[in-house]
Amino acid sequence: MTRYAMAVDLRRCVGCQTCTAACKQKNGTPPGVQWRRVLDIETGEFPDVRRSFMPVACMHCDEPACEEVCPTTATKKRDDGLVSIDYDLCIGCANCVMACPYEARSIVHKAEFAYGDKPMAHEAQSFDPARVNVSTKCTFCIDRIDLAEETGLTPGVDHQVTPACVNSCVSGAMVFGDIEDPDSEISKLLKENKSFRQNEELGTGPGVYYIWDKADEDNDL
Amino acid sequence: MKTMTFNSRISSRVQRNWDWRAAGNFIGGGVGSGLILWSALMSPLGYDSLPMMLIGLALVGTGLFCVWLEIGRPWRALNVFKHFSTSWMSREAWVAPLLFIVGAITWFFEPLLVWPTALLALLFLYSQSRILQADKGIPAWRHPRCAQLVVITGLTEGCGLLLLLLPLVDESQPWSWVVLFVLLGLRLVAWQRYRDGLTQACAPLGSQKCLESIHKKFLLIGHLLPALLLLVALLIPPVAIVAGILATVSGAWMKYILICKAAFNQGFDLQHLPVRGQP
């Protein structure tokens, strides 16, 4: 069984926000809505201070809290691990927004563009009226993943079927692939390194892993 | 390389998607279902509970209308019934029409059905409390004691409104004063336990501070003053009406704050700092 997931190597992320921009460009999200963003985190006390970057978006959880609370069944978890939203079913009640512990979801109530009511050419191209007044979030570029089925290409390996954020990452911090495949890059990376997931104590089983250190010699993760 | 583990939540902020309209559903649903329940339970005292039930249903309906105004695609609202298996919002939506149908039959045909109506009202209130508990993204809501507080507040508000309405259809009922007195005590305990629970669970400071900011007023105006007025009512019965108003309005106000102001989301947690100097 395929289970698509993402790994973010925090040691590599430089906080350039290219993934944020690539997501915005690919998905045409309106102003104020970022399906993906990079948190800029300062820790410690002067003079011992550190700056770290953490890209966040929908975690495509194993047990999505959003799916459980959705009263319309618009939110579904697919067999390949992706959590999707059927915009034609969603009523925009925002219950899923409240249930998501990852601030991944947004609802906009009118069509807005970077320069007011009139879209630029690329915005007009990607504008989808079905996404107004309903819940939206990162889809892991679901259209590309679906394309993999048709073309036989491999998500995470072939750029045509890999999420835009992963393709755009300048430092190679983001890796996407099937964690059920032991030979996939993401599986190897997770095996060779220590990682954590966000808010695991809530039992959602997020599908995004944050790598922070190499694994111990005995590979005991 | 030294690594650090710390618990400070990153990017926790108050939710902006549910406003007074969503709060209106929890307020109307709480007051309305509480009123239906108490008016039925205390009807053996000798008054006609049907007008109260009607007012309670109107309040529940008003709350649902508020939330209908809130949703992004109101003309698809019927989709709300589709996920009964896991969604408490869906379950609330299923209970609501049953409540109205049984309530209508009670009004028009069979007054004895006021009892199942009261049971459905209680189910409606319980569903509302579980909607909040299921929202894992808001620590102040998902705490189990929040659901307890919402249920007890709804019951208290409903009883408070009953005290206000009873003189319109009947003489004052001292037993209802006793019930409200007890409920005020329970709500106070639930409120305190809830806030303690949030502290123990390390809920976002924003939530805790927001609730702390209303604590004194809620304690004095929402509990101590109405309790005192209920004692005074033993000598001057009409004062009980003021106690009822205070108990109801303070509960509604607390719920508004809980939904709209104290609902800070989970935020993120950088459990380990990335180790530097590795390829």
Interface residues (C-beta under 8 A of the other chain):
Chain A: D9 L10 R11 C13 L39 I41 T43 G44 R50 S52 M54 V56 A65 E67 E68 V69 C70 P71 T72 T73 A74 L89 C90 I91 G92 C93 A94 N95 V97 M98 A99 C100 P101 Y102 E103 I107 H109 V132 N133 V134 K194 F196 Q198 N199 L202 T204 Y210 I211 W212 D213 K214
Chain B: T3 M4 F6 I10 S11 Q15 N17 W18 A22 V67 E70 I71 G72 R73 P74 R76 A77 N79 V80 F81 K82 H83 T86 S87 W88 M89 S90 A93 I131 A134 D135 K136 G137 I138 W141 A263 N265 Q266 G267 F268 D269 L270 Q271 H272 L273 P274 V275 R276 Q278
